[in-house]
Amino acid sequence: MSHFDIKQVQIPTDSGIPIILETGHLARQADGAVLLRYGNTMLLATAVSQTEPKAGVDFFPLTVEYREKFAAAGRIPGGFFKREARPSDNEVLISRLIDRALRPLFPENYQNETQIFVNLISADKNTPPDALACLAASAALVVSDIPFNGPVSEVRVALFPDGQYLINPSQPLLESARLDLIVGGTEKDIVMVEGEAREVSEQELLKALEVALEAIRIQVKAQKELAAMVPKAAQKREVPSPTRDEALLERLRAEVYPRLYEIFATPTPHKKERKEALQKVKDEFLATLSPEELAEKGPLALKYINDLEWEAARKAILITRRRMDGRALEEIRPISIIPDFLPAAHGSALFTRGETQSVTTVTLGTKLDEQIIDLALHRGTQRFMFHYNFPPFSTGEVKPIRGVSRREIGHGNLALRALYPLVEEVKDNPYTIRVVSDILESNGSSSMATVCAGSLALMDAGIKIREHVSGIAMGLITDSDGNYAILSDILGDEDHLGDMDFKICGTRKGITACQMDIKVQGLSFEILAKALEQARQGRLFILEKMEAAQPAPRPDFKPFVPRIVKIVIPRDTIGQVIGPGGKIIQDIQNTTGTTIIVDEVDGQGVVEVAGETPEAIEAALRRIKAIVAVPEIGETYEGKVVSNVPFGSFIEFLPGKQGLCHISELDWKRVDSADDVVKVGDTVKVKLIGTDEKTGKFKLSRKALLPRPETLETNEKKKLAPETTSSQKSLPPKKRRKKKRKKSVGNKPGGLRNTQEQRENQKNR
């Protein structure tokens, strides 16, 4: 009898292959562990939480990690160490997807350090695991005794050109989708959205969310069934009740709340002024406490003040229908745009919206600059990259810099998704493109400023995207009475104090990317529809500003941008261009100062030549074309004398192709030795006059390109039409013949020696 107590549930899918959730078999020492299986894809999710709160923290210390094992796909990691190293950007992005759905559902006062690990242990390249990871993680939590207000799950919903919506389609199908969304939600509400699109409408996006929520409900129900089979899951750990001091709270509400409300209700254009005013309120109240009270009640007082800030800010917006900086709910902050801001960059733009500022650059490189992708499920290259940097000085703070943060990776990926559909459309783009956004100032919506600046910088670089892409972040304020306010272009405080952060990017035609985090339960589709329409209006307003500043892509690249010319050559000539050990291609690069990349694509050779000047590129192309050229009879070539032999000269008239210029074809006059006409190493022009029927060797002629001497032309005419003298005409025919024979023999001038010379000349001709 097995000593494993295995519990299992199955979730039906459109593909006919069920998703299986299993617990009690693997990782049994974790607080919760679930094995998810879908076909050949297997994910192991574990959840462990400390039994005591972490000392000295006032937040929930949650860590979510997603990892892909290369062995899961039958691969060995690349690189020197040959083992899984730090998480890839793809693993970080999936970790964020899980985290953003789970984090809001933990009890507010739960401060025990918690770790959730999801490992891909078996992989099917046709099944994307990102849409399954949150389901596995949530299931691990619900079968544990860790407090959790779930279950929650995520699904991928895709919209196809025929109007069909599919849940968790296979990877091959996904490549043709117009919309690709990961949607997270509970049994009732959506809590997270992340995805990309090819200019879909707001209505199509809403429909996708509805389809996704229906599938999520099925998965949530299955998790509850699994939890009901596990006795441990029935008794969750107790969450300590928050410390309460009603007298202190009432005092703060009477003394501090009116001042906080006044700050938020009075327009303050600058974040720094508002922050200083709020700090002054805190400091003045704490100054009223005795040293003993400050030590005992100071931390709790600060917590209450923060809670009152949240309440006052929201109440001020709902009552006054104005924002903290004085704007109307749908109003966009002032926008300033300077294209070509950095004169030495290939492309750049400075985009400022209120107190959020991004300077974004575009750098154009060759195929050698492609990013190498080495993941368990994907190995290849990437020619469009977008990086986002958020230094601490952008918010006036001092923080240690320990590499790229998960937030920076996530925001860069969102901007990449927003712009990629337009970049992908650019035909015959030979460049590798790297876009970098450096946030110089931040007060909310820095990721959306990044999208706008990225679009402007691409056009400044000369990349022929057909139109601009803009981005806007939407917020939401609600209360228990059903009142709400939808905010366009939110501030940092409105993001922190609000109920929603909905980022939407797109062109005039439609949405290209979106990201949404919802902090409140019960958000209706009616509110979402209004938020999307208000976002569309804001997006169009921002596009007008961008189009006025940069109406179209630069007509040509900047003078210092390396030019790239692409040509196609026969597949069997690739080796000739490269040469043994790369000798030929390296010589071309060194002598012309260019960079040459040769690749095989669809059975053809594709050659990219990059250089600083058109002259350098043309010089390289001439040599490449000469190598792959097919010799044509009657064409003239410039060749190099390789060797001289008694019967002529061997001349290399094309790279790797030699022909014989017979001694009789070197010159019109008699040539005793080829060295008398050409030397080894000389460059000469020759004409291809034929090929040897037996050997197929090329026949060349130098003589054919030289003017014919006049004496030879005269002799040729005499031979073809000889004229008789008057004395010859007067003789009888018999005597005339005798006289002619007499003249053609003997050693006199015009006798045998001249006849021999004529024969030689005739032979040479």
C-alpha positions in Angstrom: 0.0 0.0 0.0 1.3 3.4 -0.9 2.3 5.8 1.9 1.3 8.8 -0.3 -2.1 10.3 0.3 -2.7 11.7 -3.1 -5.6 14.0 -3.8 -6.5 15.0 -7.4 -9.0 17.1 -9.4 -9.4 17.6 -13.1 -10.3 20.8 -14.9 -11.9 20.4 -18.4 -10.5 22.5 -21.3 -11.4 23.4 -24.8 -8.6 21.3 -26.2 -10.0 18.1 -24.6 -6.9 17.6 -22.5 -7.8 18.2 -18.8 -5.7 20.2 -16.4 -4.9 18.0 -13.4 -4.2 19.4 -9.9 -2.5 16.9 -7.6 -1.3 17.2 -4.0 0.1 14.8 -1.4 2.8 13.3 -3.6 5.6 15.8 -4.0 7.3 18.3 -1.7 5.3 17.2 1.3 7.3 19.2 3.9 6.2 22.5 2.3 3.1 24.1 3.9 1.3 23.6 0.6 2.4 21.9 -2.6 0.5 21.2 -5.9 1.6 19.5 -9.0 -0.2 20.8 -12.1 -0.2 18.7 -15.3 -1.5 19.7 -18.7 -0.5 17.3 -21.3 3.3 17.0 -21.1 3.6 20.3 -19.2 4.2 20.0 -15.4 4.5 22.7 -12.9 5.4 22.2 -9.2 4.2 25.0 -6.9 5.1 25.2 -3.2 4.1 27.7 -0.5 5.8 28.1 2.8 5.2 30.8 5.5 6.9 31.5 8.8 4.8 30.8 11.9 5.6 34.3 13.4 5.4 37.8 12.0 8.6 39.2 10.8 9.9 41.8 13.3 10.4 45.4 12.4 8.2 45.4 9.2 5.0 47.1 8.4 4.3 45.4 5.1 3.6 41.8 3.9 7.0 40.2 3.1 6.0 38.0 0.2 8.4 36.5 -2.3 7.2 34.9 -5.6 9.7 33.0 -7.8 9.1 31.3 -11.1 11.8 29.1 -12.5 12.2 27.0 -15.7 14.4 23.9 -15.5 16.3 23.3 -18.8 16.0 19.6 -18.3 12.2 20.0 -18.5 12.7 20.7 -22.2 15.6 18.3 -22.7 18.2 21.0 -23.0 21.5 22.0 -21.3 21.9 25.7 -20.4 24.2 27.7 -22.6 27.1 29.7 -21.2 30.2 28.8 -19.2 28.7 27.4 -16.0 26.1 25.1 -17.7 23.6 25.5 -14.9 20.5 27.6 -14.3 21.8 31.0 -13.1 19.9 34.2 -12.2 16.3 34.4 -13.4 15.9 35.5 -17.0 13.7 38.4 -17.9 11.0 36.0 -19.0 11.0 34.2 -15.6 10.9 37.6 -13.8 7.9 38.6 -15.9 6.0 35.4 -15.1 6.9 35.9 -11.4 5.3 39.3 -11.6 2.2 37.9 -13.2 1.7 35.5 -10.3 2.6 38.1 -7.6 0.2 40.8 -8.9 -2.7 38.4 -8.7 -1.9 36.8 -5.3 -0.6 39.7 -3.2 -3.9 41.7 -2.9 -5.7 38.6 -1.5 -3.7 38.1 1.7 -5.1 39.4 4.9 -4.2 43.0 5.6 -2.5 42.4 8.9 -0.6 39.2 7.9 3.1 40.0 8.1 4.7 36.5 8.2 7.4 36.1 5.7 6.0 33.9 2.9 7.7 32.3 -0.1 6.0 30.8 -3.2 8.0 28.9 -5.7 6.7 27.6 -9.1 9.0 25.4 -11.0 8.6 24.2 -14.6 9.7 20.6 -14.4 8.4 19.2 -17.7 7.8 21.3 -20.7 5.9 21.0 -24.0 7.0 23.7 -26.5 3.4 24.0 -27.7 2.0 24.8 -24.3 2.9 28.3 -22.8 3.4 27.7 -19.1 2.9 31.4 -18.0 -1.0 31.1 -18.1 -0.8 28.0 -15.8 1.7 29.3 -13.2 -0.8 31.3 -11.1 -3.3 28.5 -11.0 -0.6 26.2 -9.6 0.5 28.8 -7.0 -3.0 29.6 -5.8 -3.7 25.9 -5.5 -0.6 25.4 -3.3 -1.9 28.2 -1.0 -5.5 26.9 -0.7 -4.3 23.3 0.3 -2.1 24.9 3.0 -2.9 26.4 6.3 -1.6 29.8 5.2 -4.2 32.6 5.4 -5.4 33.5 1.9 -8.5 35.1 0.6 -8.5 33.0 -2.6 -8.6 31.0 -4.7 -7.5 33.0 -7.7 -6.4 31.9 -11.1 -5.1 33.2 -14.4 -5.9 32.3 -18.0 -4.7 33.4 -21.4 -7.5 34.6 -23.7 -6.7 35.2 -27.4 -8.7 36.8 -30.1 -8.2 35.6 -33.6 -8.9 37.3 -37.0 -12.1 35.4 -37.5 -13.5 36.9 -34.2 -13.1 33.7 -32.2 -11.9 33.9 -28.6 -9.9 30.9 -27.2 -8.7 30.1 -23.7 -5.1 29.0 -23.4 -4.5 28.3 -27.1 -1.3 26.4 -28.2 1.8 28.3 -29.1 1.4 27.8 -32.9 -2.1 29.1 -32.8 -1.1 32.1 -30.7 1.2 33.4 -33.3 -1.8 34.5 -35.5 -3.8 36.1 -32.6 -4.9 39.7 -32.7 -5.1 39.9 -28.9 -3.1 38.0 -26.3 -4.1 38.6 -22.7 -3.2 37.1 -19.4 -6.2 37.7 -17.1 -6.2 37.0 -13.3 -9.3 36.9 -11.2 -11.3 35.4 -8.4 -14.7 33.7 -8.6 -16.4 37.1 -9.0 -13.9 39.7 -10.0 -10.9 40.5 -12.2 -7.8 41.5 -10.3 -5.0 41.6 -12.9 -4.6 42.0 -16.7 -1.5 42.0 -18.9 -1.3 41.7 -22.6 -0.6 42.9 -26.1 -2.7 43.4 -29.2 -2.7 44.4 -32.8 -4.9 47.6 -32.5 -8.0 46.0 -31.1 -11.0 48.1 -30.1 -12.1 48.7 -26.5 -15.2 46.5 -27.1 -13.1 43.6 -28.2 -10.9 44.0 -25.1 -14.0 44.0 -22.8 -15.4 40.9 -24.4 -12.0 39.1 -23.9 -12.2 40.0 -20.2 -15.7 38.5 -19.9 -14.6 35.3 -21.7 -11.6 35.0 -19.4 -13.6 35.5 -16.2 -15.9 32.6 -17.1 -12.9 30.3 -17.5 -11.4 31.5 -14.3 -14.5 30.6 -12.3 -14.2 27.0 -13.5 -10.6 26.8 -12.3 -11.4 28.5 -9.0 -14.2 26.0 -8.3 -11.7 23.1 -8.9 -9.3 24.5 -6.4 -12.0 24.7 -3.8 -12.8 21.0 -4.5 -9.2 20.1 -4.0 -8.9 22.1 -0.8 -12.0 20.3 0.6 -10.1 17.0 0.3 -7.2 18.2 2.4 -7.9 18.4 6.2 -5.0 20.8 6.7 -6.6 23.4 4.5 -9.7 23.6 6.6 -8.0 25.2 9.5 -6.1 28.4 8.5 -3.6 30.1 10.8 -4.9 32.9 12.9 -4.1 36.4 11.7 -3.4 38.6 14.7 -5.9 41.4 15.2 -4.4 44.8 14.5 -3.5 46.9 17.5 -6.3 49.3 18.2 -6.3 52.6 20.2 -9.7 54.1 19.6 -8.9 57.2 21.7 -5.8 58.0 19.7 -7.7 57.4 16.4 -10.5 59.7 17.5 -8.1 62.4 18.5 -6.3 62.1 15.1 -9.6 62.3 13.3 -10.5 65.4 15.1 -7.2 67.2 15.0 -5.4 65.9 11.9 -8.1 64.7 9.4 -9.4 68.3 8.6 -5.9 69.5 7.8 -5.3 66.4 5.6 -8.5 66.9 3.7 -7.7 70.6 3.2 -4.3 69.7 1.7 -5.9 67.3 -0.8 -8.8 69.5 -1.6 -6.6 72.5 -2.3 -4.8 72.3 -5.6 -1.1 71.8 -5.2 0.6 71.5 -8.6 3.9 70.2 -7.3 4.4 66.9 -5.5 7.1 68.2 -3.3 4.9 70.9 -1.8 2.2 68.5 -1.0 4.7 66.0 0.5 6.1 68.8 2.7 2.7 69.9 3.8 1.7 66.3 4.8 5.0 65.9 6.7 4.4 69.1 8.5 1.1 67.8 9.8 2.7 64.6 11.0 5.6 66.3 12.7 3.3 68.9 14.5 1.1 66.2 15.9 4.0 64.0 17.1 5.4 67.1 18.8 2.3 67.2 21.0 3.1 63.8 22.4 5.3 63.4 25.5 8.5 61.3 25.1 6.7 58.4 26.8 3.7 58.6 24.5 5.9 59.0 21.5 7.7 55.8 22.3 4.6 53.9 23.0 2.1 55.3 20.5 4.3 57.0 17.8 4.4 54.1 15.3 0.6 53.5 15.7 -0.1 57.2 15.3 1.9 57.3 12.0 -0.1 54.3 10.8 -3.4 56.0 11.6 -2.2 59.2 9.9 -1.4 57.2 6.8 -4.9 55.6 6.9 -6.5 59.1 7.3 -4.5 60.3 4.3 -5.9 57.6 2.2 -9.4 58.4 3.4 -9.0 62.2 3.0 -7.5 62.1 -0.5 -10.3 59.8 -1.8 -13.1 61.8 -0.1 -11.7 65.1 -1.5 -11.7 63.7 -5.1 -15.2 62.3 -4.8 -16.7 65.4 -3.3 -14.9 68.2 -5.2 -14.6 66.2 -8.5 -11.1 67.8 -8.8 -7.7 66.3 -8.5 -4.8 66.9 -6.0 -3.1 69.1 -8.5 -6.3 70.9 -9.5 -7.1 69.1 -12.7 -10.5 67.8 -13.8 -11.0 64.1 -13.6 -10.3 63.5 -17.3 -7.7 66.3 -17.8 -4.2 65.4 -19.0 -1.2 67.2 -17.4 0.8 69.7 -19.6 2.9 68.0 -22.2 6.3 69.1 -23.5 8.1 67.3 -26.3 11.6 67.8 -27.7 12.5 65.4 -30.5 16.2 64.9 -31.4 17.1 66.0 -27.9 20.5 64.3 -27.9 22.4 65.3 -31.1 24.9 62.3 -30.9 22.3 59.6 -30.5 20.9 57.7 -33.5 17.4 58.8 -32.3 16.1 60.5 -29.1 13.3 62.4 -27.6 12.6 64.2 -24.3 9.0 63.7 -23.2 7.6 65.6 -20.1 4.1 65.2 -18.8 3.6 67.2 -15.6 6.3 66.0 -13.2 7.1 62.9 -15.1 9.9 63.0 -17.5 11.6 60.5 -19.8 14.6 60.9 -22.1 14.6 58.0 -24.5 17.2 56.9 -27.0 17.3 54.6 -30.0 20.4 52.9 -31.1 20.7 51.1 -34.5 23.0 48.1 -34.8 23.7 45.2 -37.1 22.7 41.6 -36.9 25.7 41.0 -34.7 24.0 43.2 -32.0 21.0 40.9 -31.7 20.1 39.7 -28.2 20.7 36.0 -27.7 17.7 34.3 -26.1 18.5 31.0 -24.2 15.4 29.8 -22.4 14.2 26.3 -21.6 11.4 26.7 -24.2 12.9 29.1 -26.6 16.3 29.6 -28.2 17.0 32.3 -30.7 17.6 36.0 -31.1 15.8 39.2 -30.7 16.3 42.3 -32.9 14.0 44.8 -31.0 14.9 45.5 -27.4 13.3 48.1 -24.9 15.0 48.9 -21.6 13.5 51.1 -18.8 15.7 52.6 -16.0 14.2 54.2 -12.9 17.0 55.8 -10.8 16.3 56.9 -7.3 17.0 60.6 -8.0 13.9 60.7 -10.2 11.8 60.8 -7.1 14.3 62.8 -5.0 15.4 59.7 -3.0 18.6 58.1 -2.0 18.5 54.3 -2.5 21.1 51.6 -3.1 21.3 50.4 -6.7 21.5 46.6 -6.9 21.0 45.8 -10.5 17.8 46.0 -12.6 14.6 45.7 -10.5 11.6 43.6 -11.4 9.6 46.7 -11.8 12.1 48.1 -14.4 12.0 44.8 -16.3 8.2 44.8 -16.3 7.8 48.4 -17.4 10.3 47.9 -20.2 8.4 44.8 -21.4 5.1 46.8 -21.4 6.7 49.5 -23.6 8.1 46.9 -25.9 4.7 45.2 -26.3 3.1 48.6 -27.1 5.5 49.5 -29.9 6.4 46.1 -31.3 3.3 45.8 -33.6 4.4 49.0 -35.4 8.1 48.1 -35.6 7.3 44.7 -36.9 5.4 46.2 -39.8 8.5 48.1 -41.1 9.5 46.3 -44.2 13.1 45.5 -45.0 14.4 46.8 -41.7 18.0 45.6 -41.5 18.7 47.1 -38.1 18.8 45.7 -34.6 17.0 48.3 -32.5 17.6 49.1 -28.9 15.4 51.6 -27.1 16.3 52.9 -23.7 14.1 55.1 -21.5 15.8 56.8 -18.6 13.3 58.4 -16.2 14.6 61.7 -15.0 11.6 62.7 -13.0 8.6 60.7 -11.8 5.2 61.5 -10.4 3.1 58.7 -11.8 2.7 57.2 -15.3 6.4 56.9 -16.0 5.9 53.7 -18.0 3.4 55.5 -20.2 5.8 58.4 -20.7 8.3 55.8 -21.8 5.9 54.5 -24.5 5.4 58.0 -25.9 9.0 58.9 -25.8 9.9 55.6 -27.4 7.6 56.3 -30.3 9.0 59.7 -30.8 12.6 58.5 -30.6 11.9 55.8 -33.2 10.7 58.3 -35.7 13.6 60.6 -34.9 15.9 57.7 -35.7 14.4 57.3 -39.1 12.5 54.0 -38.4 9.5 54.1 -40.7 6.7 53.2 -38.2 3.4 54.3 -39.8 2.1 56.3 -36.9 2.7 57.1 -33.2 1.8 55.0 -30.2 0.8 56.8 -27.0 0.1 55.5 -23.5 -2.1 56.7 -20.6 -2.6 55.4 -17.0 -6.1 55.4 -15.6 -7.1 55.4 -12.0 -10.2 54.8 -10.0 -11.6 56.1 -6.7 -14.7 54.4 -5.1 -16.6 54.4 -1.8 -18.9 52.0 -0.1 -22.0 54.0 -1.3 -21.3 53.2 -4.9 -19.8 56.6 -5.8 -16.7 56.5 -8.1 -14.4 58.7 -10.1 -12.3 57.6 -13.1 -9.1 59.5 -13.3 -7.0 60.1 -16.5 -3.2 60.3 -16.4 -2.9 59.5 -12.7 -0.3 61.0 -10.3 1.9 58.8 -8.1 -0.3 59.6 -5.0 -3.4 58.7 -7.0 -1.9 55.4 -7.9 -0.9 54.7 -4.3 -4.2 55.8 -2.8 -6.6 54.6 -5.6 -8.3 51.4 -6.4 -7.0 50.8 -9.9 -4.0 51.3 -12.1 -5.0 50.7 -15.7 -2.3 51.4 -18.3 -3.5 51.4 -21.9 -1.3 52.0 -25.0 -2.3 52.3 -28.6 -2.6 54.2 -31.9 -5.6 56.0 -33.3 -6.8 52.7 -34.7 -6.8 50.7 -31.4 -5.1 49.2 -28.4 -1.6 47.7 -28.7 -0.9 46.8 -25.0 -2.4 47.1 -21.6 -1.7 46.3 -18.0 -4.2 46.5 -15.1 -4.0 46.0 -11.3 -7.2 46.3 -9.3 -7.1 46.7 -5.6 -10.9 46.6 -4.9 -13.3 43.8 -5.2 -16.5 44.1 -7.2 -15.3 46.2 -10.1 -18.1 46.1 -12.7 -17.7 45.9 -16.4 -19.7 49.1 -16.7 -17.0 51.0 -14.9 -14.3 49.2 -17.0 -16.1 50.3 -20.2 -16.2 53.9 -19.0 -12.5 53.8 -18.0 -11.6 52.4 -21.5 -13.5 55.1 -23.3 -12.1 57.9 -21.1 -8.6 56.4 -21.8 -9.3 56.4 -25.6 -10.0 60.1 -25.4 -6.9 60.8 -23.4 -4.8 58.7 -25.7 -6.0 60.6 -28.8 -5.2 63.9 -27.0 -1.7 62.8 -26.3 -1.3 61.6 -29.9 -2.2 65.1 -31.2 0.7 66.6 -29.2 3.1 63.9 -30.4 2.1 64.3 -34.0 2.6 68.1 -33.8 6.1 67.7 -32.4 7.2 64.8 -34.7 4.7 64.5 -37.6 6.5 61.6 -39.4 9.6 59.5 -39.3 12.9 61.3 -40.3 13.2 60.9 -44.1 16.7 59.5 -43.8 18.9 58.3 -41.1 21.3 60.7 -39.4 24.7 61.1 -41.1 26.6 59.1 -38.5 24.2 56.2 -38.4 25.8 53.1 -40.0 24.2 52.3 -43.3 23.2 48.7 -44.0 22.6 47.3 -47.5 21.2 43.8 -47.9 21.7 41.6 -51.0 20.7 38.1 -51.9 23.2 35.6 -53.3 23.0 32.0 -54.5 23.2 29.6 -51.6 26.1 27.7 -53.1 28.2 30.8 -53.2 28.1 31.5 -49.4 31.3 29.5 -48.9 33.1 31.5 -51.6 32.2 34.8 -50.0 33.4 33.6 -46.5 36.5 31.8 -47.8 38.5 29.2 -46.0 38.6 30.0 -42.3 36.8 33.3 -43.1 39.8 34.6 -44.9 38.0 36.3 -47.8 35.3 38.0 -45.8 37.8 39.2 -43.2 39.9 40.7 -46.0 36.9 42.5 -47.4 36.0 43.9 -44.0 39.6 45.0 -43.2 40.2 46.7 -46.6 36.8 48.4 -46.8 36.2 49.2 -43.2 32.7 47.5 -43.2 30.9 44.9 -41.2 29.6 42.0 -43.2 27.1 39.3 -42.1 26.3 36.3 -44.2 23.4 34.1 -43.3 21.2 31.5 -45.0 17.5 32.2 -45.1 14.9 30.2 -46.9 17.5 28.4 -49.1 19.2 31.7 -50.1 22.3 33.5 -49.0 21.5 36.9 -47.4 24.4 39.3 -47.1 24.2 42.5 -45.0 26.9 45.1 -45.4 27.2 47.8 -42.8 29.5 50.8 -43.1 30.0 54.4 -42.1 30.0 55.7 -45.7 28.3 54.8 -48.9 31.7 54.5 -50.6 32.8 51.9 -48.2 29.6 49.8 -48.6 29.9 50.1 -52.4 33.5 48.9 -52.4 32.5 45.9 -50.3 29.5 45.1 -52.5 31.6 45.2 -55.6 33.9 42.6 -54.2 31.1 40.4 -53.0 29.2 40.7 -56.4 32.4 39.8 -58.2 32.8 36.7 -56.1 29.3 35.4 -56.8 29.1 36.7 -60.4 28.5 34.2 -63.2 31.0 34.8 -66.1 29.3 35.9 -69.3 30.8 35.5 -72.8 31.4 38.9 -74.4 31.7 40.8 -71.1 34.8 42.8 -70.1 36.5 42.1 -66.8 39.4 43.6 -64.9 41.7 40.8 -63.9 45.1 40.1 -62.3 47.9 38.2 -64.0 48.5 35.0 -61.9 51.2 33.4 -64.0 52.9 33.5 -67.4 53.5 30.4 -69.4 55.1 29.8 -72.9 51.7 29.8 -74.5 50.1 32.7 -72.7 49.0 34.2 -69.4 46.6 32.9 -66.7 44.5 35.7 -65.5 42.1 35.8 -62.5 39.3 37.8 -64.0 36.8 37.1 -61.2 37.5 36.1 -57.6 38.3 32.4 -57.7 37.9 32.2 -61.5 40.8 32.1 -63.9 41.1 32.0 -67.7 43.8 31.6 -70.3 44.8 34.5 -72.5 46.6 32.8 -75.3 49.8 34.4 -76.5 48.1 35.2 -79.7 45.4 37.1 -77.8 47.8 39.3 -75.8 48.4 41.8 -78.6 47.8 42.5 -82.3 51.5 42.3 -83.0 53.6 39.2 -82.8 54.4 38.2 -79.2 57.4 35.9 -78.5 56.9 35.8 -74.7 54.0 36.8 -72.5 56.4 38.6 -70.2 57.0 41.1 -73.0 53.4 42.3 -72.6 52.2 41.6 -69.0 53.9 40.8 -65.8 52.7 38.6 -62.9 50.7 40.8 -60.6 49.6 43.3 -63.3 46.0 44.3 -63.5 44.7 44.1 -67.0 41.3 44.4 -68.8 40.3 41.3 -70.7 37.3 40.1 -72.6 35.7 36.6 -72.1 35.6 35.2 -75.7 34.6 31.7 -74.9 35.2 28.4 -73.1 37.1 25.3 -74.1 34.6 22.7 -75.4 36.5 19.8 -73.8 37.8 21.3 -70.5 35.3 24.1 -69.9 38.1 26.5 -69.2 37.6 30.2 -69.9 39.2 31.8 -72.9 40.3 35.4 -72.5 41.5 38.1 -74.9 43.4 41.3 -74.2 43.8 42.0 -77.9 40.1 42.2 -78.4 40.0 45.4 -76.3 42.9 47.0 -78.1 42.5 49.1 -81.3 43.4 47.3 -84.5 46.6 48.7 -86.0 46.1 50.5 -89.4 48.8 48.5 -91.2 47.0 45.3 -90.4 43.8 46.7 -91.6 45.4 47.7 -94.9 47.0 44.2 -95.3 43.7 42.6 -94.5 42.0 44.6 -97.2 44.8 43.7 -99.7 44.4 40.1 -99.0 40.7 40.1 -99.4 40.7 42.2 -102.6 44.2 42.2 -104.4 44.7 44.9 -107.0 46.8 44.2 -110.2 49.2 46.7 -111.6 48.9 48.3 -115.0 52.0 46.4 -116.3 50.4 43.1 -115.2 47.2 44.0 -116.9 49.1 44.5 -120.3 50.7 41.0 -120.2 49.0 38.0 -121.6 47.5 35.7 -118.9 50.2 33.1 -119.2 53.1 35.5 -118.9 51.3 37.4 -116.1 51.1 34.1 -114.0 54.8 33.5 -114.7 55.7 37.0 -113.5 53.7 36.5 -110.3 55.3 33.2 -109.5 58.7 34.8 -110.1 57.9 37.5 -107.6 56.7 35.1 -105.0 60.0 33.2 -104.8 63.6 34.1 -104.2 65.3 36.2 -101.5 64.5 39.7 -102.8 62.4 42.2 -100.8 58.8 41.1 -101.0 59.9 37.5 -101.5 59.7 34.4 -99.2 60.6 36.3 -95.9 57.7 38.7 -96.3 55.3 35.9 -97.2 56.2 34.1 -94.0 55.6 37.2 -92.0 52.2 37.6 -93.6 51.4 34.0 -92.7 52.4 34.7 -89.1 50.2 37.8 -89.0 47.3 35.9 -90.5 47.8 33.1 -87.9 47.8 35.6 -85.1 44.6 37.2 -86.3 
